[in-house]
Amino acid sequence: MKTLWSKYDKKLIAGLPRATFGGRVIVVDTESEASKAIAYLLKQPLLGFDTETRPTFRPGPMHPVALLQVSTPDTCFLFRLNRIGLPECVIRLLSDLRITKVALSWSDDSGQLQRRHKFKMGNFIELQTFVKEFGIEDCSLQKLYANVFGQKISKAQQLSNWEADVLSEAQKLYAATDAWACVRLYEELNELKKNGNWELKEYDESISK
């Protein structure tokens, strides 16, 4: 029986073992590479999505979204949109209605993608909505992952430069982990939903002491 908490104390996360993506990470920075990647992704039954944007440290307009991450359970593609824009093949994947596509805070990400090119977004499962069926109230990716798996996702690279000439290994791993985590969360929660082998406990401050 898996225990899920209605809320998760952020102070507990630091002491958890770190979760990182262990599969293939493929950087896509040309349209021809994007076309090949999309042909592969369109054959997959389940995909996790996320985006990264170069941070702005002063008042003013935001930078355009720089990176689109799309992950299967074992392979993550990092589409460098600051290099290739939003080509038709990528739009075809985003607009697809057949594949189960999972993301978190996707309304924000989709709005940023629409700034690059207007198109009709396909169906996405929003994890922040999905987890409410379990009574979970804390919906950040870090808290959700800690709640469901007892592991922490590092956010150390979140404010790094996503338009750098070359992405660091730490950036690539961070970006891939976020998209892959959406896949893992959906698979685990969907299985729990089917078999009913879970219980919800209300948050108690005593668990953080």
Beta strands, then each sheet from edge to edge (+ up, - down):
strand 1: 2-5
strand 2: 24-28
strand 3: 46-53
strand 4: 65-71
strand 5: 75-80
strand 6: 100-103
strand 7: 125-126
strand 8: 198-201
sheet 1: 1+ 8+
sheet 2: 2+ 5+ 4- 3+ 6+ 7+
end
